[in-house]
């Protein structure tokens, strides 16, 4: 089975470098060059920015291929044509082509190459490409970027990207090494280093919610790249997109869920700022889980503070099973009831308004359990 082969590639881990990807793409006649790309990196908000950019381009009349990662519910959603996930049949056929020339690709590199092949087959006008990890050594840097965006930057993957904002910013800004336009959210350190290397447009953003911030950055990078018609559609795109598990509110079985993929300290702080006024004065419950964290105490502090100020009626900690890394044990957080299985946790948790956060993979398993993983549910428009 071709999907067994794909899943088996996870054992190859993470590969930092472009050589293997370039070798594979070259043997496939470089499908990544079929259309210009808007390339997006960042610690938080890059997926939302990709969704808004894609929707704005589609609304302006472009045929758009979008590549994002990781996936929530199924691997096909990493690759979208005009906002709609590709079909399993399409992906299977493409994977067989890649398997025949495989020079030692990782799971991520394979999905990126599959996206390139399918974008060429669908004759897209534009690609919108989200970096997987970092930027400089990410497989997606093989795309033909016409404009680049770096969203907010925080200390993440410090073992790989560096242990300062400056180092991480340089790694992410490197996606613009062969691109004429770079738009970046203002940073506190490392600006001069980046300015010596790139012609960068800094964007200073006042305190807004995460979607508004992504919209501001999306509009800036579209204008920088000369996509004026799409830039004009950003307000509409921001209003109408479905971007699952990013402050997503859904109703199911008489209960309301608010699902968010906040998975690092800065993302959690931002999420809690947005969540606090929503739950003020109402009963709510928390369904929580997380992948491994470098500084777990710092990651948990915002949610602990919120629970102290606005106590939930129930708290259940659980474990997503399908993440890149094994989930932290449900009983390792020091709060709430521990129920390892996500479906069992959903069945057990009390309350009519349930907030879930801490892990993108957890939100994906919740959507699957709720039956909200159809093409319609996972499409951008």
NORDADA-V810986 format. One record per residue. N is the residue number from 1. RES is the residue in one letter. OMEGA is omega in whole degrees, -180 to 180 (none if undefined). Layout:
# NORDADA-V810986
N_RES_OMEGA + N_RES_OMEGA
This chain:
# NORDADA-V810986
1_X_-177 + 2_X_179 + 3_X_175 + 4_X_177 + 5_X_-180 + 6_X_-179 + 7_X_179 + 8_X_179 + 9_X_178 + 10_X_-179 + 11_X_178 + 12_X_174 + 13_X_-179 + 14_X_178 + 15_X_178 + 16_X_-177 + 17_X_-173 + 18_X_-169 + 19_X_-178 + 20_X_179 + 21_X_179 + 22_X_179 + 23_X_-180 + 24_X_-180 + 25_X_179 + 26_X_180 + 27_X_178 + 28_X_178 + 29_X_170 + 30_X_179 + 31_X_-179 + 32_X_-179 + 33_X_-175 + 34_X_-178 + 35_X_175 + 36_X_-176 + 37_X_162 + 38_X_-171 + 39_X_-171 + 40_X_175 + 41_X_178 + 42_X_179 + 43_X_179 + 44_X_174 + 45_X_-177 + 46_X_178 + 47_X_178 + 48_X_177 + 49_X_178 + 50_X_-180 + 51_X_-179 + 52_X_178 + 53_X_-180 + 54_X_-179 + 55_X_180 + 56_X_178 + 57_X_179 + 58_X_-179 + 59_X_179 + 60_X_175 + 61_X_179 + 62_X_169 + 63_X_-165 + 64_X_169 + 65_X_-177 + 66_X_176 + 67_X_178 + 68_X_177 + 69_X_-8 + 70_X_177 + 71_X_179 + 72_X_-171 + 73_X_180 + 74_X_-169 + 75_X_-178 + 76_X_-177 + 77_X_174 + 78_X_-174 + 79_X_-179 + 80_X_172 + 81_X_-174 + 82_X_174 + 83_X_-176 + 84_X_179 + 85_X_176 + 86_X_-179 + 87_X_175 + 88_X_-180 + 89_X_178 + 90_X_-178 + 91_X_-179 + 92_X_-179 + 93_X_-179 + 94_X_179 + 95_X_179 + 96_X_177 + 97_X_-178 + 98_X_-180 + 99_X_-178 + 100_X_-179 + 101_X_-172 + 102_X_177 + 103_X_-179 + 104_X_-175 + 105_X_172 + 106_X_176 + 107_X_-177 + 108_X_180 + 109_X_-180 + 110_X_179 + 111_X_177 + 112_X_180 + 113_X_176 + 114_X_178 + 115_X_-179 + 116_X_180 + 117_X_-177 + 118_X_176 + 119_X_177 + 120_X_-180 + 121_X_-180 + 122_X_176 + 123_X_-179 + 124_X_176 + 125_X_-175 + 126_X_167 + 127_X_168 + 128_X_-167 + 129_X_176 + 130_X_175 + 131_X_176 + 132_X_-178 + 133_X_178 + 134_X_-179 + 135_X_-175 + 136_X_-176 + 137_X_-179 + 138_X_-177 + 139_X_-177 + 140_X_179 + 141_X_174 + 142_X_179 + 143_X_179 + 144_X_-173 + 145_X_174 + 146_X_174 + 147_X_-178 + 148_X_179 + 149_X_170 + 150_X_-179 + 151_X_-177 + 152_X_-178 + 153_X_176 + 154_X_179 + 155_X_-179 + 156_X_-178 + 157_X_-175 + 158_X_178 + 159_X_-178 + 160_X_-170 + 161_X_-177 + 162_X_-173 + 163_X_175 + 164_X_177 + 165_X_-180 + 166_X_-178 + 167_X_-179 + 168_X_179 + 169_X_179 + 170_X_177 + 171_X_-177 + 172_X_179 + 173_X_-178 + 174_X_174 + 175_X_-179 + 176_X_-177 + 177_X_180 + 178_X_-175 + 179_X_-177 + 180_X_-174 + 181_X_176 + 182_X_175 + 183_X_-179 + 184_X_169 + 185_X_-179 + 186_X_177 + 187_X_-175 + 188_X_-179 + 189_X_178 + 190_X_-177 + 191_X_-176 + 192_X_179 + 193_X_-179 + 194_X_-179 + 195_X_177 + 196_X_-177 + 197_X_-172 + 198_X_171 + 199_X_-169 + 200_X_172 + 201_X_179 + 202_X_178 + 203_X_177 + 204_X_-174 + 205_X_174 + 206_X_-178 + 207_X_177 + 208_X_178 + 209_X_-170 + 210_X_-178 + 211_X_177 + 212_X_178 + 213_X_179 + 214_X_180 + 215_X_178 + 216_X_-179 + 217_X_178 + 218_X_180 + 219_X_-179 + 220_X_-177 + 221_X_177 + 222_X_178 + 223_X_178 + 224_X_-180 + 225_X_178 + 226_X_-179 + 227_X_-172 + 228_X_-179 + 229_X_178 + 230_X_179 + 231_X_179 + 232_X_-178 + 233_X_-178 + 234_X_178 + 235_X_178 + 236_X_180 + 237_X_-180 + 238_X_-178 + 239_X_-169 + 240_X_-175 + 241_X_166 + 242_X_178 + 243_X_-170 + 244_X_174 + 245_X_172 + 246_X_-174 + 247_X_-176 + 248_X_178 + 249_X_-179 + 250_X_176 + 251_X_-177 + 252_X_176 + 253_X_179 + 254_X_179 + 255_X_176 + 256_X_179 + 257_X_170 + 258_X_-173 + 259_X_178 + 260_X_-173 + 261_X_179 + 262_X_-171 + 263_X_172 + 264_X_-171 + 265_X_-179 + 266_X_177 + 267_X_178 + 268_X_178 + 269_X_180 + 270_X_179 + 271_X_-178 + 272_X_175 + 273_X_-180 + 274_X_-176 + 275_X_-172 + 276_X_180 + 277_X_180 + 278_X_-176 + 279_X_-178 + 280_X_177 + 281_X_178 + 282_X_177 + 283_X_179 + 284_X_177 + 285_X_-178 + 286_X_172 + 287_X_-167 + 288_X_173 + 289_X_-176 + 290_X_166 + 291_X_180 + 292_X_-179 + 293_X_178 + 294_X_179 + 295_X_-174 + 296_X_-179 + 297_X_179 + 298_X_180 + 299_X_-176 + 300_X_-172 + 301_X_-180 + 302_X_-179 + 303_X_176 + 304_X_179 + 305_X_179 + 306_X_-180 + 307_X_178 + 308_X_-178 + 309_X_-178 + 310_X_-173 + 311_X_175 + 312_X_179 + 313_X_177 + 314_X_176 + 315_X_177 + 316_X_175 + 317_X_-175 + 318_X_-173 + 319_X_172 + 320_X_-173 + 321_X_-169 + 322_X_-179 + 323_X_177 + 324_X_178 + 325_X_176 + 326_X_180 + 327_X_171 + 328_X_-179 + 329_X_-177 + 330_X_-178 + 331_X_-175 + 332_X_-173 + 333_X_178 + 334_X_175 + 335_X_174 + 336_X_174 + 337_X_-179 + 338_X_176 + 339_X_-169 + 340_X_-175 + 341_X_-176 + 342_X_179 + 343_X_178 + 344_X_178 + 345_X_178 + 346_X_-179 + 347_X_-173 + 348_X_-171 + 349_X_-180 + 350_X_175 + 351_X_-178 + 352_X_177 + 353_X_-171 + 354_X_177 + 355_X_176 + 356_X_-180 + 357_X_175 + 358_X_-175 + 359_X_174 + 360_X_-177 + 361_X_177 + 362_X_-179 + 363_X_177 + 364_X_-180 + 365_X_176 + 366_X_179 + 367_X_177 + 368_X_-179 + 369_X_179 + 370_X_-179 + 371_X_-176 + 372_X_-178 + 373_X_177 + 374_X_176 + 375_X_179 + 376_X_-178 + 377_X_-174 + 378_X_178 + 379_X_-176 + 380_X_-177 + 381_X_none
